[in-house]
Amino acid sequence: MDLTSRYHKRPDLADALVRAVQRLRKAQQSPRRPRRSVQSTGRSERQWRVTDRLDAAAIRLICEAAAKGVSKPALAKQYGVSLSSIQRLVKREEQHQFDGS
């Protein structure tokens, strides 16, 4: 199919078409590079769960301190975990106490 006849009255479009065809031919002639993908190197040594990093005694101390009014950001800094981890621990422990009572 000859597309140039459709574009002969529009030099701007004809030039764009010629450049596009040249780019396509160049791409077809160049060797294909292998696609790179993200690959895991295996299981990380990092402990992700806060319950893996803190023992039951530390969790109990955190909950007791939070109940006494110690700020959660201060507890997060003290124990080296995120604020959201402290909030989850305290909420979970409060829920366990509520369910157990």
ZAKELUM-174853 format. One record per atom (N, C-alpha, C, O): residue number from 0; y, x, z. Coordinates in nm, 3 decimals, m for minus. Atoms other than C-alpha are relative to their C-alpha. Example, Ala and Ser with C-alpha at 12.3 -4.5 7.8 and 13.67 -1.06 7.14 Angstrom:
<pts>
<pt marza="0" north="m0.119" east="0.089" up="0.000"/>
<pt marza="0" north="m0.450" east="1.230" up="0.780"/>
<pt marza="0" north="0.120" east="0.090" up="0.000"/>
<pt marza="0" north="0.118" east="0.194" up="0.066"/>
<pt marza="1" north="m0.119" east="m0.082" up="m0.006"/>
<pt marza="1" north="m0.106" east="1.367" up="0.714"/>
<pt marza="1" north="0.109" east="m0.077" up="0.073"/>
<pt marza="1" north="0.220" east="m0.026" up="0.090"/>
</pts>
This chain:
<pts>
<pt marza="0" north="m0.118" east="0.086" up="0.000"/>
<pt marza="0" north="0.000" east="0.000" up="0.000"/>
<pt marza="0" north="0.123" east="0.089" up="0.000"/>
<pt marza="0" north="0.136" east="0.177" up="0.085"/>
<pt marza="1" north="m0.120" east="m0.080" up="0.011"/>
<pt marza="1" north="0.329" east="0.149" up="m0.102"/>
<pt marza="1" north="0.116" east="m0.073" up="0.068"/>
<pt marza="1" north="0.164" east="m0.174" up="0.017"/>
<pt marza="2" north="m0.107" east="0.064" up="m0.074"/>
<pt marza="2" north="0.595" east="0.063" up="0.153"/>
<pt marza="2" north="0.138" east="0.043" up="m0.048"/>
<pt marza="2" north="0.237" east="m0.024" up="m0.019"/>
<pt marza="3" north="m0.132" east="m0.050" up="0.040"/>
<pt marza="3" north="0.873" east="0.266" up="m0.008"/>
<pt marza="3" north="0.072" east="m0.096" up="m0.093"/>
<pt marza="3" north="0.195" east="m0.100" up="m0.093"/>
<pt marza="4" north="m0.067" east="0.094" up="0.090"/>
<pt marza="4" north="0.937" east="m0.002" up="m0.269"/>
<pt marza="4" north="0.073" east="m0.109" up="0.078"/>
<pt marza="4" north="0.173" east="m0.162" up="0.030"/>
<pt marza="5" north="m0.066" east="0.101" up="m0.082"/>
<pt marza="5" north="1.029" east="m0.244" up="0.007"/>
<pt marza="5" north="0.130" east="0.054" up="0.061"/>
<pt marza="5" north="0.220" east="m0.024" up="0.095"/>
<pt marza="6" north="m0.114" east="m0.060" up="m0.068"/>
<pt marza="6" north="1.283" east="0.001" up="0.150"/>
<pt marza="6" north="0.097" east="0.070" up="m0.094"/>
<pt marza="6" north="0.190" east="0.135" up="m0.046"/>
<pt marza="7" north="m0.082" east="m0.078" up="0.092"/>
<pt marza="7" north="1.444" east="0.139" up="m0.168"/>
<pt marza="7" north="0.147" east="m0.039" up="0.002"/>
<pt marza="7" north="0.231" east="0.042" up="m0.036"/>
<pt marza="8" north="m0.140" east="0.042" up="m0.006"/>
<pt marza="8" north="1.766" east="m0.062" up="m0.117"/>
<pt marza="8" north="0.063" east="0.029" up="0.136"/>
<pt marza="8" north="0.183" east="0.009" up="0.155"/>
<pt marza="9" north="m0.050" east="m0.032" up="m0.134"/>
<pt marza="9" north="1.798" east="0.047" up="0.247"/>
<pt marza="9" north="m0.033" east="0.144" up="0.032"/>
<pt marza="9" north="m0.136" east="0.171" up="0.093"/>
<pt marza="10" north="0.031" east="m0.142" up="m0.021"/>
<pt marza="10" north="1.819" east="0.428" up="0.259"/>
<pt marza="10" north="m0.021" east="0.036" up="0.148"/>
<pt marza="10" north="m0.101" east="0.123" up="0.179"/>
<pt marza="11" north="0.017" east="m0.030" up="m0.142"/>
<pt marza="11" north="1.853" east="0.427" up="0.638"/>
<pt marza="11" north="m0.142" east="m0.035" up="0.046"/>
<pt marza="11" north="m0.203" east="0.040" up="0.122"/>
<pt marza="12" north="0.136" east="0.039" up="m0.036"/>
<pt marza="12" north="1.523" east="0.241" up="0.674"/>
<pt marza="12" north="m0.103" east="0.087" up="m0.072"/>
<pt marza="12" north="m0.207" east="0.122" up="m0.015"/>
<pt marza="13" north="0.093" east="m0.085" up="0.075"/>
<pt marza="13" north="1.356" east="0.448" up="0.402"/>
<pt marza="13" north="m0.012" east="0.136" up="0.066"/>
<pt marza="13" north="m0.122" east="0.191" up="0.075"/>
<pt marza="14" north="0.004" east="m0.130" up="m0.068"/>
<pt marza="14" north="1.451" east="0.770" up="0.582"/>
<pt marza="14" north="m0.080" east="m0.008" up="0.129"/>
<pt marza="14" north="m0.158" east="0.081" up="0.161"/>
<pt marza="15" north="0.075" east="0.019" up="m0.125"/>
<pt marza="15" north="1.316" east="0.636" up="0.909"/>
<pt marza="15" north="m0.149" east="m0.013" up="m0.029"/>
<pt marza="15" north="m0.232" east="0.040" up="0.045"/>
<pt marza="16" north="0.140" east="0.016" up="0.039"/>
<pt marza="16" north="0.994" east="0.537" up="0.735"/>
<pt marza="16" north="m0.062" east="0.134" up="m0.038"/>
<pt marza="16" north="m0.174" east="0.165" up="0.001"/>
<pt marza="17" north="0.050" east="m0.131" up="0.042"/>
<pt marza="17" north="0.954" east="0.880" up="0.579"/>
<pt marza="17" north="m0.023" east="0.089" up="0.121"/>
<pt marza="17" north="m0.126" east="0.157" up="0.130"/>
<pt marza="18" north="0.017" east="m0.081" up="m0.122"/>
<pt marza="18" north="1.008" east="1.051" up="0.915"/>
<pt marza="18" north="m0.119" east="m0.046" up="0.082"/>
<pt marza="18" north="m0.193" east="0.036" up="0.136"/>
<pt marza="19" north="0.114" east="0.054" up="m0.076"/>
<pt marza="19" north="0.756" east="0.820" up="1.082"/>
<pt marza="19" north="m0.132" east="0.040" up="m0.064"/>
<pt marza="19" north="m0.227" east="0.077" up="0.006"/>
<pt marza="20" north="0.122" east="m0.040" up="0.071"/>
<pt marza="20" north="0.496" east="0.894" up="0.815"/>
<pt marza="20" north="m0.027" east="0.148" up="0.021"/>
<pt marza="20" north="m0.141" east="0.189" up="0.040"/>
<pt marza="21" north="0.016" east="m0.144" up="m0.022"/>
<pt marza="21" north="0.557" east="1.268" up="0.854"/>
<pt marza="21" north="m0.052" east="0.028" up="0.140"/>
<pt marza="21" north="m0.139" east="0.114" up="0.158"/>
<pt marza="22" north="0.047" east="m0.018" up="m0.139"/>
<pt marza="22" north="0.511" east="1.244" up="1.231"/>
<pt marza="22" north="m0.146" east="m0.041" up="0.014"/>
<pt marza="22" north="m0.224" east="0.025" up="0.083"/>
<pt marza="23" north="0.140" east="0.045" up="m0.006"/>
<pt marza="23" north="0.187" east="1.049" up="1.186"/>
<pt marza="23" north="m0.094" east="0.101" up="m0.064"/>
<pt marza="23" north="m0.200" east="0.130" up="m0.009"/>
<pt marza="24" north="0.085" east="m0.099" up="0.066"/>
<pt marza="24" north="0.047" east="1.302" up="0.940"/>
<pt marza="24" north="m0.013" east="0.126" up="0.085"/>
<pt marza="24" north="m0.122" east="0.183" up="0.096"/>
<pt marza="25" north="0.003" east="m0.119" up="m0.085"/>
<pt marza="25" north="0.141" east="1.589" up="1.168"/>
<pt marza="25" north="m0.092" east="m0.023" up="0.121"/>
<pt marza="25" north="m0.168" east="0.066" up="0.159"/>
<pt marza="26" north="0.085" east="0.032" up="m0.115"/>
<pt marza="26" north="m0.027" east="1.417" up="1.462"/>
<pt marza="26" north="m0.147" east="m0.005" up="m0.038"/>
<pt marza="26" north="m0.233" east="0.037" up="0.039"/>
<pt marza="27" north="0.139" east="0.007" up="0.044"/>
<pt marza="27" north="m0.341" east="1.355" up="1.261"/>
<pt marza="27" north="m0.057" east="0.139" up="m0.028"/>
<pt marza="27" north="m0.177" east="0.160" up="m0.013"/>
<pt marza="28" north="0.047" east="m0.134" up="0.034"/>
<pt marza="28" north="m0.361" east="1.721" up="1.158"/>
<pt marza="28" north="m0.015" east="0.090" up="0.122"/>
<pt marza="28" north="m0.096" east="0.182" up="0.122"/>
<pt marza="29" north="0.007" east="m0.087" up="m0.118"/>
<pt marza="29" north="m0.306" east="1.872" up="1.500"/>
<pt marza="29" north="m0.128" east="m0.029" up="0.078"/>
<pt marza="29" north="m0.174" east="m0.143" up="0.084"/>
<pt marza="30" north="0.123" east="0.022" up="m0.077"/>
<pt marza="30" north="m0.614" east="1.927" up="1.716"/>
<pt marza="30" north="0.029" east="m0.086" up="0.123"/>
<pt marza="30" north="0.136" east="m0.079" up="0.184"/>
<pt marza="31" north="m0.016" east="0.087" up="m0.116"/>
<pt marza="31" north="m0.666" east="1.675" up="1.988"/>
<pt marza="31" north="m0.014" east="0.080" up="0.128"/>
<pt marza="31" north="m0.106" east="0.159" up="0.144"/>
<pt marza="32" north="0.009" east="m0.062" up="m0.132"/>
<pt marza="32" north="m0.597" east="1.794" up="2.336"/>
<pt marza="32" north="m0.082" east="m0.091" up="0.090"/>
<pt marza="32" north="m0.069" east="m0.213" up="0.084"/>
<pt marza="33" north="0.078" east="0.085" up="m0.090"/>
<pt marza="33" north="m0.841" east="1.676" up="2.599"/>
<pt marza="33" north="0.092" east="m0.072" up="0.097"/>
<pt marza="33" north="0.190" east="m0.016" up="0.145"/>
<pt marza="34" north="m0.079" east="0.078" up="m0.095"/>
<pt marza="34" north="m0.703" east="1.404" up="2.819"/>
<pt marza="34" north="m0.029" east="0.049" up="0.141"/>
<pt marza="34" north="m0.143" east="0.072" up="0.178"/>
<pt marza="35" north="0.016" east="m0.041" up="m0.139"/>
<pt marza="35" north="m0.644" east="1.507" up="3.173"/>
<pt marza="35" north="0.002" east="m0.124" up="0.087"/>
<pt marza="35" north="0.077" east="m0.219" up="0.064"/>
<pt marza="36" north="0.002" east="0.112" up="m0.093"/>
<pt marza="36" north="m0.727" east="1.274" up="3.452"/>
<pt marza="36" north="m0.001" east="0.056" up="0.141"/>
<pt marza="36" north="m0.031" east="0.173" up="0.164"/>
<pt marza="37" north="0.001" east="m0.040" up="m0.139"/>
<pt marza="37" north="m0.696" east="1.286" up="3.823"/>
<pt marza="37" north="m0.143" east="m0.006" up="0.050"/>
<pt marza="37" north="m0.212" east="m0.106" up="0.033"/>
<pt marza="38" north="0.136" east="m0.003" up="m0.051"/>
<pt marza="38" north="m1.017" east="1.390" up="3.985"/>
<pt marza="38" north="0.003" east="0.039" up="0.148"/>
<pt marza="38" north="0.078" east="0.128" up="0.189"/>
<pt marza="39" north="0.011" east="m0.031" up="m0.142"/>
<pt marza="39" north="m1.105" east="1.395" up="4.349"/>
<pt marza="39" north="m0.083" east="0.126" up="0.018"/>
<pt marza="39" north="m0.179" east="0.150" up="m0.054"/>
<pt marza="40" north="0.077" east="m0.120" up="m0.030"/>
<pt marza="40" north="m1.226" east="1.719" up="4.494"/>
<pt marza="40" north="m0.100" east="m0.025" up="0.112"/>
<pt marza="40" north="m0.160" east="0.068" up="0.165"/>
<pt marza="41" north="0.094" east="0.032" up="m0.107"/>
<pt marza="41" north="m1.438" east="1.538" up="4.747"/>
<pt marza="41" north="0.071" east="m0.060" up="0.119"/>
<pt marza="41" north="0.191" east="m0.088" up="0.115"/>
<pt marza="42" north="m0.055" east="0.061" up="m0.120"/>
<pt marza="42" north="m1.383" east="1.399" up="5.089"/>
<pt marza="42" north="0.093" east="0.096" up="0.072"/>
<pt marza="42" north="0.062" east="0.214" up="0.088"/>
<pt marza="43" north="m0.099" east="m0.080" up="m0.069"/>
<pt marza="43" north="m1.080" east="1.525" up="5.272"/>
<pt marza="43" north="m0.044" east="0.026" up="0.144"/>
<pt marza="43" north="m0.112" east="m0.056" up="0.205"/>
<pt marza="44" north="0.030" east="m0.032" up="m0.140"/>
<pt marza="44" north="m1.113" east="1.696" up="5.608"/>
<pt marza="44" north="0.096" east="m0.073" up="0.094"/>
<pt marza="44" north="0.074" east="m0.076" up="0.215"/>
<pt marza="45" north="m0.102" east="0.068" up="m0.081"/>
<pt marza="45" north="m0.810" east="1.499" up="5.727"/>
<pt marza="45" north="m0.057" east="m0.129" up="0.057"/>
<pt marza="45" north="m0.129" east="m0.203" up="m0.010"/>
<pt marza="46" north="0.043" east="0.124" up="m0.064"/>
<pt marza="46" north="m0.875" east="1.220" up="5.972"/>
<pt marza="46" north="0.109" east="m0.104" up="m0.022"/>
<pt marza="46" north="0.223" east="m0.084" up="0.020"/>
<pt marza="47" north="m0.099" east="0.099" up="0.039"/>
<pt marza="47" north="m0.701" east="0.910" up="5.846"/>
<pt marza="47" north="0.020" east="m0.109" up="0.103"/>
<pt marza="47" north="0.133" east="m0.155" up="0.123"/>
<pt marza="48" north="m0.014" east="0.110" up="m0.096"/>
<pt marza="48" north="m0.771" east="0.649" up="6.110"/>
<pt marza="48" north="0.055" east="0.052" up="0.132"/>
<pt marza="48" north="0.015" east="0.157" up="0.182"/>
<pt marza="49" north="m0.060" east="m0.041" up="m0.127"/>
<pt marza="49" north="m0.563" east="0.666" up="6.423"/>
<pt marza="49" north="m0.104" east="m0.002" up="0.111"/>
<pt marza="49" north="m0.095" east="0.075" up="0.206"/>
<pt marza="50" north="0.105" east="0.005" up="m0.103"/>
<pt marza="50" north="m0.871" east="0.572" up="6.626"/>
<pt marza="50" north="m0.092" east="0.121" up="m0.009"/>
<pt marza="50" north="m0.163" east="0.152" up="0.087"/>
<pt marza="51" north="0.076" east="m0.124" up="0.012"/>
<pt marza="51" north="m1.039" east="0.886" up="6.491"/>
<pt marza="51" north="0.076" east="0.118" up="0.061"/>
<pt marza="51" north="0.017" east="0.216" up="0.106"/>
<pt marza="52" north="m0.083" east="m0.109" up="m0.051"/>
<pt marza="52" north="m0.747" east="1.101" up="6.604"/>
<pt marza="52" north="0.029" east="m0.013" up="0.148"/>
<pt marza="52" north="0.057" east="0.087" up="0.215"/>
<pt marza="53" north="m0.028" east="0.023" up="m0.143"/>
<pt marza="53" north="m0.696" east="0.945" up="6.947"/>
<pt marza="53" north="m0.124" east="m0.058" up="0.067"/>
<pt marza="53" north="m0.190" east="m0.146" up="0.012"/>
<pt marza="54" north="0.115" east="0.054" up="m0.071"/>
<pt marza="54" north="m0.965" east="0.883" up="7.202"/>
<pt marza="54" north="0.039" east="m0.127" up="0.076"/>
<pt marza="54" north="0.157" east="m0.164" up="0.080"/>
<pt marza="55" north="m0.023" east="0.128" up="m0.068"/>
<pt marza="55" north="m1.000" east="0.563" up="7.404"/>
<pt marza="55" north="0.097" east="0.015" up="0.117"/>
<pt marza="55" north="0.176" east="m0.075" up="0.143"/>
<pt marza="56" north="m0.091" east="m0.021" up="m0.113"/>
<pt marza="56" north="m0.818" east="0.713" up="7.704"/>
<pt marza="56" north="0.145" east="0.011" up="m0.048"/>
<pt marza="56" north="0.235" east="m0.045" up="0.015"/>
<pt marza="57" north="m0.135" east="m0.014" up="0.053"/>
<pt marza="57" north="m0.516" east="0.807" up="7.493"/>
<pt marza="57" north="0.053" east="m0.135" up="m0.047"/>
<pt marza="57" north="0.170" east="m0.167" up="m0.026"/>
<pt marza="58" north="m0.041" east="0.133" up="0.046"/>
<pt marza="58" north="m0.507" east="0.460" up="7.337"/>
<pt marza="58" north="0.038" east="m0.087" up="0.119"/>
<pt marza="58" north="0.135" east="m0.162" up="0.114"/>
<pt marza="59" north="m0.030" east="0.078" up="m0.120"/>
<pt marza="59" north="m0.519" east="0.305" up="7.683"/>
<pt marza="59" north="0.135" east="0.043" up="0.060"/>
<pt marza="59" north="0.215" east="m0.041" up="0.100"/>
<pt marza="60" north="m0.127" east="m0.050" up="m0.052"/>
<pt marza="60" north="m0.232" east="0.531" up="7.800"/>
<pt marza="60" north="0.119" east="m0.046" up="m0.085"/>
<pt marza="60" north="0.225" east="m0.080" up="m0.032"/>
<pt marza="61" north="m0.106" east="0.046" up="0.091"/>
<pt marza="61" north="m0.026" east="0.438" up="7.494"/>
<pt marza="61" north="0.032" east="m0.147" up="0.028"/>
<pt marza="61" north="0.149" east="m0.184" up="0.039"/>
<pt marza="62" north="m0.021" east="0.143" up="m0.025"/>
<pt marza="62" north="m0.076" east="0.067" up="7.559"/>
<pt marza="62" north="0.065" east="m0.024" up="0.135"/>
<pt marza="62" north="0.152" east="m0.111" up="0.148"/>
<pt marza="63" north="m0.060" east="0.014" up="m0.133"/>
<pt marza="63" north="0.007" east="0.104" up="7.928"/>
<pt marza="63" north="0.147" east="0.042" up="m0.003"/>
<pt marza="63" north="0.232" east="m0.025" up="0.057"/>
<pt marza="64" north="m0.138" east="m0.047" up="0.008"/>
<pt marza="64" north="0.322" east="0.303" up="7.848"/>
<pt marza="64" north="0.086" east="m0.101" up="m0.075"/>
<pt marza="64" north="0.200" east="m0.127" up="m0.036"/>
<pt marza="65" north="m0.075" east="0.099" up="0.076"/>
<pt marza="65" north="0.430" east="0.046" up="7.590"/>
<pt marza="65" north="0.026" east="m0.124" up="0.086"/>
<pt marza="65" north="0.134" east="m0.183" up="0.080"/>
<pt marza="66" north="m0.016" east="0.116" up="m0.089"/>
<pt marza="66" north="0.374" east="m0.233" up="7.845"/>
<pt marza="66" north="0.105" east="0.026" up="0.107"/>
<pt marza="66" north="0.173" east="m0.066" up="0.153"/>
<pt marza="67" north="m0.101" east="m0.036" up="m0.102"/>
<pt marza="67" north="0.594" east="m0.044" up="8.094"/>
<pt marza="67" north="0.139" east="0.017" up="m0.059"/>
<pt marza="67" north="0.236" east="0.038" up="0.014"/>
<pt marza="68" north="m0.132" east="m0.006" up="0.063"/>
<pt marza="68" north="0.875" east="m0.029" up="7.839"/>
<pt marza="68" north="0.034" east="0.130" up="m0.072"/>
<pt marza="68" north="0.146" east="0.145" up="m0.121"/>
<pt marza="69" north="m0.026" east="m0.123" up="0.076"/>
<pt marza="69" north="0.840" east="0.316" up="7.684"/>
<pt marza="69" north="0.011" east="m0.039" up="m0.147"/>
<pt marza="69" north="m0.070" east="m0.117" up="m0.197"/>
<pt marza="70" north="m0.022" east="0.040" up="0.140"/>
<pt marza="70" north="0.973" east="0.291" up="7.330"/>
<pt marza="70" north="m0.115" east="0.047" up="m0.088"/>
<pt marza="70" north="m0.174" east="0.153" up="m0.068"/>
<pt marza="71" north="0.109" east="m0.031" up="0.092"/>
<pt marza="71" north="0.718" east="0.287" up="7.053"/>
<pt marza="71" north="0.032" east="0.122" up="m0.087"/>
<pt marza="71" north="m0.058" east="0.202" up="m0.115"/>
<pt marza="72" north="m0.030" east="m0.123" up="0.074"/>
<pt marza="72" north="0.905" east="0.551" up="6.848"/>
<pt marza="72" north="m0.023" east="0.126" up="0.085"/>
<pt marza="72" north="m0.069" east="0.228" up="0.033"/>
<pt marza="73" north="0.024" east="m0.114" up="m0.088"/>
<pt marza="73" north="0.890" east="0.784" up="7.150"/>
<pt marza="73" north="m0.149" east="0.026" up="0.016"/>
<pt marza="73" north="m0.192" east="0.142" up="0.019"/>
<pt marza="74" north="0.145" east="m0.016" up="m0.010"/>
<pt marza="74" north="0.517" east="0.721" up="7.186"/>
<pt marza="74" north="m0.058" east="0.059" up="m0.128"/>
<pt marza="74" north="m0.148" east="0.143" up="m0.124"/>
<pt marza="75" north="0.047" east="m0.053" up="0.129"/>
<pt marza="75" north="0.464" east="0.788" up="6.815"/>
<pt marza="75" north="0.028" east="0.149" up="m0.009"/>
<pt marza="75" north="m0.057" east="0.226" up="m0.054"/>
<pt marza="76" north="m0.036" east="m0.142" up="0.004"/>
<pt marza="76" north="0.645" east="1.119" up="6.844"/>
<pt marza="76" north="m0.086" east="0.080" up="0.097"/>
<pt marza="76" north="m0.133" east="0.189" up="0.064"/>
<pt marza="77" north="0.077" east="m0.069" up="m0.103"/>
<pt marza="77" north="0.463" east="1.215" up="7.163"/>
<pt marza="77" north="m0.145" east="0.023" up="m0.044"/>
<pt marza="77" north="m0.201" east="0.129" up="m0.020"/>
<pt marza="78" north="0.142" east="m0.010" up="0.037"/>
<pt marza="78" north="0.116" east="1.148" up="7.017"/>
<pt marza="78" north="m0.021" east="0.048" up="m0.143"/>
<pt marza="78" north="m0.135" east="0.065" up="m0.187"/>
<pt marza="79" north="0.012" east="m0.052" up="0.135"/>
<pt marza="79" north="0.192" east="1.269" up="6.665"/>
<pt marza="79" north="m0.058" east="m0.097" up="m0.101"/>
<pt marza="79" north="m0.130" east="m0.057" up="m0.193"/>
<pt marza="80" north="0.045" east="0.102" up="0.094"/>
<pt marza="80" north="0.119" east="0.943" up="6.487"/>
<pt marza="80" north="0.121" east="m0.080" up="m0.045"/>
<pt marza="80" north="0.230" east="m0.064" up="0.010"/>
<pt marza="81" north="m0.112" east="0.079" up="0.051"/>
<pt marza="81" north="0.334" east="0.698" up="6.294"/>
<pt marza="81" north="0.034" east="m0.117" up="0.092"/>
<pt marza="81" north="m0.048" east="m0.160" up="0.174"/>
<pt marza="82" north="m0.044" east="0.116" up="m0.078"/>
<pt marza="82" north="0.532" east="0.417" up="6.448"/>
<pt marza="82" north="m0.090" east="m0.120" up="m0.030"/>
<pt marza="82" north="m0.127" east="m0.195" up="0.060"/>
<pt marza="83" north="0.086" east="0.115" up="0.034"/>
<pt marza="83" north="0.322" east="0.163" up="6.257"/>
<pt marza="83" north="m0.138" east="0.012" up="0.065"/>
<pt marza="83" north="m0.199" east="m0.090" up="0.098"/>
<pt marza="84" north="0.129" east="m0.017" up="m0.068"/>
<pt marza="84" north="0.005" east="0.315" up="6.408"/>
<pt marza="84" north="0.010" east="m0.043" up="0.145"/>
<pt marza="84" north="m0.078" east="m0.111" up="0.197"/>
<pt marza="85" north="m0.021" east="0.041" up="m0.140"/>
<pt marza="85" north="0.144" east="0.271" up="6.758"/>
<pt marza="85" north="0.011" east="m0.152" up="0.008"/>
<pt marza="85" north="m0.051" east="m0.214" up="0.095"/>
<pt marza="86" north="m0.016" east="0.145" up="m0.002"/>
<pt marza="86" north="0.248" east="m0.086" up="6.678"/>
<pt marza="86" north="m0.134" east="m0.071" up="m0.021"/>
<pt marza="86" north="m0.163" east="m0.170" up="0.046"/>
<pt marza="87" north="0.132" east="0.060" up="0.023"/>
<pt marza="87" north="m0.099" east="m0.165" up="6.542"/>
<pt marza="87" north="m0.091" east="0.012" up="0.121"/>
<pt marza="87" north="m0.159" east="m0.083" up="0.159"/>
<pt marza="88" north="0.084" east="m0.020" up="m0.119"/>
<pt marza="88" north="m0.273" east="m0.014" up="6.844"/>
<pt marza="88" north="0.038" east="m0.095" up="0.112"/>
<pt marza="88" north="m0.048" east="m0.159" up="0.173"/>
<pt marza="89" north="m0.048" east="0.086" up="m0.109"/>
<pt marza="89" north="m0.058" east="m0.204" up="7.092"/>
<pt marza="89" north="m0.033" east="m0.145" up="m0.031"/>
<pt marza="89" north="m0.079" east="m0.219" up="0.056"/>
<pt marza="90" north="0.028" east="0.138" up="0.038"/>
<pt marza="90" north="m0.095" east="m0.529" up="6.900"/>
<pt marza="90" north="m0.149" east="m0.031" up="0.012"/>
<pt marza="90" north="m0.188" east="m0.136" up="0.061"/>
<pt marza="91" north="0.145" east="0.020" up="m0.007"/>
<pt marza="91" north="m0.472" east="m0.485" up="6.873"/>
<pt marza="91" north="m0.048" east="m0.010" up="0.144"/>
<pt marza="91" north="m0.130" east="m0.096" up="0.178"/>
<pt marza="92" north="0.040" east="0.004" up="m0.141"/>
<pt marza="92" north="m0.508" east="m0.411" up="7.243"/>
<pt marza="92" north="0.048" east="m0.127" up="0.068"/>
<pt marza="92" north="m0.024" east="m0.185" up="0.150"/>
<pt marza="93" north="m0.050" east="0.127" up="m0.056"/>
<pt marza="93" north="m0.290" east="m0.709" up="7.333"/>
<pt marza="93" north="m0.089" east="m0.115" up="m0.045"/>
<pt marza="93" north="m0.118" east="m0.205" up="0.034"/>
<pt marza="94" north="0.087" east="0.104" up="0.052"/>
<pt marza="94" north="m0.509" east="m0.927" up="7.111"/>
<pt marza="94" north="m0.135" east="0.003" up="0.070"/>
<pt marza="94" north="m0.190" east="m0.103" up="0.103"/>
<pt marza="95" north="0.128" east="m0.012" up="m0.071"/>
<pt marza="95" north="m0.828" east="m0.792" up="7.277"/>
<pt marza="95" north="0.013" east="m0.055" up="0.142"/>
<pt marza="95" north="m0.078" east="m0.122" up="0.191"/>
<pt marza="96" north="m0.019" east="0.051" up="m0.136"/>
<pt marza="96" north="m0.685" east="m0.869" up="7.621"/>
<pt marza="96" north="0.013" east="m0.150" up="m0.001"/>
<pt marza="96" north="m0.039" east="m0.218" up="0.087"/>
<pt marza="97" north="m0.018" east="0.144" up="0.010"/>
<pt marza="97" north="m0.583" east="m1.216" up="7.510"/>
<pt marza="97" north="m0.132" east="m0.070" up="m0.029"/>
<pt marza="97" north="m0.162" east="m0.174" up="0.029"/>
<pt marza="98" north="0.129" east="0.058" up="0.034"/>
<pt marza="98" north="m0.925" east="m1.285" up="7.358"/>
<pt marza="98" north="m0.098" east="0.010" up="0.118"/>
<pt marza="98" north="m0.181" east="m0.079" up="0.139"/>
<pt marza="99" north="0.094" east="m0.023" up="m0.110"/>
<pt marza="99" north="m1.106" east="m1.144" up="7.662"/>
<pt marza="99" north="0.033" east="m0.082" up="0.124"/>
<pt marza="99" north="m0.055" east="m0.102" up="0.208"/>
<pt marza="100" north="m0.040" east="0.076" up="m0.121"/>
<pt marza="100" north="m0.913" east="m1.348" up="7.921"/>
<pt marza="100" north="m0.036" east="m0.144" up="m0.009"/>
<pt marza="100" north="m0.009" east="m0.221" up="0.083"/>
</pts>
